[in-house]
Amino acid sequence: MNDGSSPTAGHDPAHIRNLAIIAHVDHGKTTIVDHMLKQSQIFGAHQAEMQQDLIMDSGDQEKERGITITAKVTAVEYGDYRLNIIDTPGHADFSGEVERTLNMADGCLLIVDAQEGPMPQTKFVLTKALENGLKPIVVINKIDKSASRVDEVEHELADLFLELAIDDDQLHYPEFYAIGREGKAWDKLPDNPEEEATLKPLFDAIIEYIPAPRVELDGAFQMLVTALAWDNFKGKYAIGRITRGKVKAADNVVLINREGEHSKARIGEVFMSHGVSRFPVDGGIAGDIVQITGVGDAQIGETIADAENPEALPTIEVEAPTLQIYLGPNTSPFKGTEGDFTTSRQIGDRLQKELETNVGLRVEQEDKGFLVSGRGELHLSVLIETMRREGFELEIGRPQVVTTEIEGETFEPVEEFVVEVPEEHVGAVQTELGSRRAVQKEQHALSGGVTRLTYELPTRALLGVRGILMTNTKGTAVMNSLTNGYQPVGQALDQQRNGALIAFEQGTTTPFALQNAEERGIVFVGGGEKVYQGQIIGLNSRGDDLEINVCKAKQLTNMRSKASDGVVQLTPPTVFSLEQNMDFLENDELLEVTPSSMRLRKRELLPHMRKRAKG
């Protein structure tokens, strides 16, 4: 292996391997990439000790949520070979990241949990990989789990490949077994997983089974922009795999956009990845994954080509969004008190910047704000959380399903929804999903008293269901979903939430008034918090909305009594996460999001305006 001190560039394409790491969420992709980086001696001895786990999950939200959100490219040296590794997200909401990066790879490591087996996202990413003609290597990870069921998982994988394979060659794939968090892999199931081992079998398999890139070395330069990066020194980096020819600094090139328009540019510098950093190289050849500066107008899906012979490559197509929300400037009485960016223009500029890299997102202008469409609640909530941390003040509406017109008929997206739950809570899950017109496809028992239920239901029926199921199953449900086509729009779902407790006036809440509010339902605010008229401060125990004065102070007198001077004992307020707040919303409500607060509110703050809006 390379000693980590002298990365090489300008390989013979026969000594390049481009591979994607694909799997369902939490099956161990990023952990295995961590150990590939460490065992290839990317880091010196002193650096290796300092490296934390999940090296590739660099964003704050990635670390907090424990998931990969954006696809990342890294590279390691193994003997005379350069391995370009693409770490992709495992959550279905970020599948746009998978779609845009798979065209850089020639093969993939498909990682599957030895207990859970193939899951919805496993099916999605494998479908895309096989459509792109990638050569798969299967890694059954976490074989040390007490509830692992390797034999069953192997059969499930064989069935999955049989269902998805496009040609016969894809039915023959090598299988390996791993304990990702310990950096161990075997080509045969070990009798003793505690024995010493490394990822060497996996490195050797990548060299043996994943083909070298099929490229044209002698043609005119051509590269599809697959990702973008930015820093304050070099500006924008256009990232992609060179399809044809060579590139070096100061080359004249042409940028071909999606409309086929040409614009001239000159290459600034050429970089390649090495571990978690990039380094400048003299140039890149066909098959290399490079990062190019100097093409400041480059966007994902566009082609950078030789100036003398510019030819466009096919653009990247991703699945259509399934969910949309209204997103606009904050209009509450507290506007401008907690954030730095509050205007529609600032929000619009930020969304346009997001569109450059977030290929699964769509943005449409509305009267006062924007309609933002994405691949799911998590996809949208990550964007909103990112913006609030950057200092934006926003208000967002209830998530709505994105429908499509096919031959004059309106169709809506359908989801495959998989729930794993302890046996005693199966009834609660079936009751809730049955009320949402979900069709149960499968039910089978897993080890450890857990049952896996597979449903098909409209995307709109999923709105708010996760929080309800977590409550009904005492936090034990594990849920995953994946868009599974379209169907004609069905009947409206009778899913009506209880009414809201609404603040009667602007002011500061008092324990005395909140004690009265607690008798009416569940309260979302504590004592001493500032509220405004029309803000939702709780959930009513009845079906209708109720205005309530939570700022009323106790009248003071010079008379003392045992009954009136007792200390008020309040129940701690219920605090929702961003996703829970989004699930809570009804059509006449908004969520105010600022860097320091999230407040539920009525769209119309004044009572008489709410009555008028209801008609």
BATI-290389 format. One record per residue (C-alpha): z, x, y. Coordinates in steps of 0.001 Angstrom, whole numbers, plus 500000, padded with zeros to 6 digits. Layout:
// BATI-290389
ZXY ...
***
This chain:
// BATI-290389
500000500000500000 499540501047503604 502539502706505199 502417500322508172 501764503055510727 497972503244510779 496137499940510420 492508500342509608 489505498583511092 485797498347510430 486131497813506697 483253497448504345 483127493636503890 483605494181500144 487133495395500982 488061492351503085 489823489276501704 490249486190503908 492689483643502494 494569480580503657 498079479658502512 498133475889501944 500801473518500626 502851470429501316 505664470772503864 508688472792502678 507064474124499497 507488477743500635 504260478882502366 505812480687505304 508554482251503145 505960483811500830 503973485105503824 507209486691505128 507637488662501906 503939489592501814 504390491143505257 507582492947504284 506343494217500896 503063495484502345 505209497732504567 503865496274507791 507272497062509283 508908500457509263 512234500859507485 514193500271510698 512059497229511612 512318495593508180 516088495343508492 515708493584511836 513149491000510652 514499487478510319 513271484889507860 510253482727508750 508633485519510758 505434483521511270 507236480453512679 507448481866516193 507747478703518320 511125477270519316 510386473895517747 509078475544514572 512393477349514172 514476474281515016 512569471843512827 511945474344510018 508222473529509820 504972475253510704 503241473466513595 500325475754514487 498161477784512122 498563481540512579 496474484508511485 498034487758510296 496794490686508230 498183493269505828 496789496427504271 496914496648500473 495483499883499153 491917500077500441 491813496360501157 492507494383504286 493976490936503607 493588488432506459 496154485672505877 496096482258507572 499456480445507466 498730476713507855 501045473755508611 502265471673505685 502974468435507547 500226465800507530 500544465240511295 499237468770511915 496373468613509434 493944469239512311 495276472800512312 494351473088508621 490852471709509146 489978474069511991 491181477240510250 489938476821506676 486406477866507648 487702481401508273 488805481762504638 487011482466501360 489941481553499126 493400480048499253 496858480261497767 497887476713496863 501688476709496703 503448473868494877 507173473223494473 508252473505490805 510420470401491159 508433468134493511 504963468963492195 501795467959494082 502604465783497113 500379463865499594 499682466857501810 498925468984498732 496134466546497935 494804466595501510 494720470375501951 493278470950498474 490517468414499195 489584470262502387 489768473649500660 487481472590497809 485040470957500253 484848474319502034 484138476037498711 487343478092498746 488455479799495536 492021478606494771 494923480571493301 497798478281492288 501372479442492836 504168477326491358 507074478240493617 510858477798493356 510914478091489556 514612478961489778 515520475408490845 517862473741488364 515616470652488337 512311472546488072 509753471002485702 507020473617485456 505170472114482475 504892468679484090 503783470185487404 501046472151485620 499714468917484104 499894467125487473 497945469973489089 495308469841486346 494872466092486980 494636466718490731 491940469369490341 490060467091487934 490113464352490582 489131466549493540 486888469312492155 483333469314493493 481901471594490793 483019472815487366 483970476301488561 486807474816490617 488478473528487449 489216477111486386 491962478613488521 494611481285487895 498260480200487911 501230482270489037 504953481609489208 507180482610492107 510588482592493708 509376482824497300 512697483392499029 513330486453496835 509781487802497114 509094487608493348 505947486549491485 504762486663487856 501486485947486087 503443484389483195 506541482231483341 509436484714483079 512170484293480496 514690485607483008 513908484814486700 516780487121487680 514818490188486597 513466492592489212 509988491702490449 507749491854493527 504680490044494823 502377492735493350 500850490272490808 499920488033493731 498368490875495749 496356491966492696 495198488384492087 493986488067495681 491842491184495237 490544490043491844 489953486324492273 489236485720495964 485655486737496768 484707489108499544 483201487305502555 479544486410502124 478044487687505361 474983489227507000 475769492682508328 472402493377509914 471732490152511810 472492489267515429 476201488771516223 477562485258515618 481144483899515566 482684480424515637 485795480164517834 488499478778515548 491664479446517547 492736480569521012 495592482765522243 496725483821525693 498787486471527425 499341487459531061 497634490846530692 494365490147528887 494022486414529530 492364484280526852 491683485573523327 488925483838521335 489813484088517624 487417483622514733 485667485179511763 482465487082512433 479759485275510471 476950487709511140 476370491118512699 478796493323514601 480673493237517892 482242495866520131 483658496119523646 481190495642526544 478617493791524392 476658491107526221 477062487730524534 476309484054525090 478829481233524730 477228478088523262 479297474945523869 479323471670521900 476502470260524029 474317473283523297 474586474714526811 474533478520527156 476644480685529458 476581484467529643 479660486643529124 480639490212528303 483131491232525616 486237492808527126 488090494205524128 488158493525520386 491522493133518616 492671492580515053 495977491339513654 498439493629511963 501601491885510807 502956489921513763 501127491980516401 497548492688517450 495919496064518003 492670497110519734 489775498321517566 486405499883518311 484658496805516959 484428494262514192 481866493598511490 480802490473509633 483721489175507552 486412490440509933 488745488002511706 488875489284515288 490380488366518643 488002488841521562 488753488965525299 486302488533528153 484992485080527185 487347483076529374 485548479747529014 485590479762525196 486900476609523496 487659475871519846 484535474850517961 482102476763520216 479919479702519195 479892483233520649 476529484801519849 474346487815520621 472757487576524080 469282488472522790 469246486036519871 471813483257520455 472155480759517607 474846478074517371 477019477527514308 478035473994513174 480991472755515231 484364471964513699 484875468289512830 488404466973512288 489765463630511104 490111460911513758 493542460196515339 495537457297513914 498240456705516540 498257456528520333 500844456187523080 500813455580526807 502033458692528630 502429458724532397 504555459940535316 508174458821535458 508627455684537592 512377455154537158 514850455193540088 515928458677538933 512404460108539261 512301463718540467 516005464422540037 515806466337536725 512278467765536361 509871470072538175 506541468371537367 506424464659538110 502919463731539282 500030462236537335 497817465166538340 500251467745536944 500565465798533682 496771465467533440 496268469213533954 498821469961531240 497162467569528783 493746469133529456 495238472540528693 496665471147525444 493250469829524418 491911473404524363 494005474308521321 495199470998519837 491999469830518141 493566466702516605 494482465285520041 492505462853522234 493280461958525876 491895459039527895 492641458307531570 494430455023532327 495255453405535678 498565455179536230 498714457544533262 496994458504530028 496399457223526510 497198460121524173 496018459804520568 497197461975517686 497637462166513923 501134460658513742 504505460261515421 505521463870514769 502250465216516189 502830463272519424 506574463895519642 506099467679519345 503753467542522362 506218465406524352 509148467690523451 507111470741524468 506273469176527850 509870468158528592 511028471711527863 508422472974530322 509977470834533088 507871467651532988 509188464171533682 507342461507531689 507491457934530577 505986456874527279 505201453499525731 505411452126522235 503155453903519695 500070451848518836 497636452209515957 494117453468516750 491577451031515288 487871451594514767 484821449319514805 482599449356511692 479577447017511722 481284444665514165 484548444431512206 487821446033513309 489419448443510826 492876450046510880 494140453235509193 495968452979505870 498643455420504693 499780456644501308 503573456661501617 505746458509499088 509517457995498992 511928459942496793 515299458273496632 518371458108494328 518094455326491776 520812453169493370 518792452845496611 515436451895495046 516080448189495719 516725448792499427 513444450714499753 511442448080497879 512924445263499966 512131446923503302 508615448032502371 507884444695500703 508654442929503996 506022445180505607 503336444147503076 503274447557501404 501549447674498014 503433449696495404 501083451983493453 503444454054491305 507077454407490354 508461457066488083 511782458773487514 512304462434488381 515113464641487158 518534464349488769 518543460555488968 515823460480491646 512960457948491657 509588458550493338 507889455452494774 504285455563495993 503007452850498343 499871452017500284 500377450269503605 498844450022507104 499867452757509547 501356450123511880 503753449077509123 505184452606509120 506275452433512760 510070452532512794 510410452474509006 511731456032508620 514897455410510603 515548452116508795 515109453681505345 517343456639506238 520067454159507245 519574451913504211 519652454848501765 522581456629503485 520344459512504548 519133460345501038 515463459263501267 512756461953501386 509560460479502873 505996461751503198 502825460007504288 499129460774504523 496227458810506026 494218457391503154 491199455650504695 490697452388506603 490823448673505845 490107445499507877 492980444629510204 495368442314508383 497914439754509532 500529440594512124 503782441918510690 506898439915511446 509085442908512249 511271441837515154 514083444058516385 517263442594517864 517411442217521620 518487444939524040 521620445295526144 520308445905529669 522179447438532604 522811444815535310 522976447252538243 522671450913539193 525837452983539103 528146454995536868 529430453563533608 533154452950533217 535198452810529993 536551449408531055 533037447903531246 531784449676528123 534634448149526136 533113444752526907 529612445984526002 530819447227522597 531767443652521695 528128442627522221 526428445252520028 525730448975519593 526053451059522783 523805454051523631 525692455434526674 529150456868527177 531622456698530026 530769458411533324 526973458300532812 524602457269535579 522469454232534752 520042452055536692 519132448384536712 516795447588533823 517878450564531693 518554449764528026 522147450769527294 522486449295523800 521229447053521004 522370443434521100 523861441923517934 521602438904518577 517864438466518895 517618438017522680 518008440492525540 521299440443527417 522061441837530858 525494443363531076 527476445112533805 528563448509532452 529573449875535883 532320447344536588 535655448963537397 539032447491536553 540652445795539516 543730447732540603 546922445947541593 550444447038542328 551645445128539279 552203446965536012 552014445359532599 552046446702529061 548850444847528205 546746446118531121 547714449792531215 546701450786527661 544210453606527129 540662452376526409 539455453505522981 535644453636522902 533384454165519903 531191457286520439 527761456174521725 524744456163519388 522409458989520424 518781458838519275 516359461696518717 512964461574520421 511298460140517293 514055457511516907 513635456501520554 509876456113520009 510529453950516929 512972451769518900 510485450753521595 508977447268521899 505832446453523865 507745445596527063 509788448821527012 509325452458527990 511084455734527243 511910457958530197 511789461620529130 513070464426531376 514141468026530670 517791466934530397 517733463228529447 516015460488527482 516575456924528705 515254453717527197 514266451137529812 512426447879530308 508877448210531638 509857445780534414 513265446746535774 513997443546537741 515019440388535818 512673438045537671 509732440410537037 510516440438533305 510543436647533243 507229436534535089 505667439063532649 506746436894529700 504990433942531311 
***
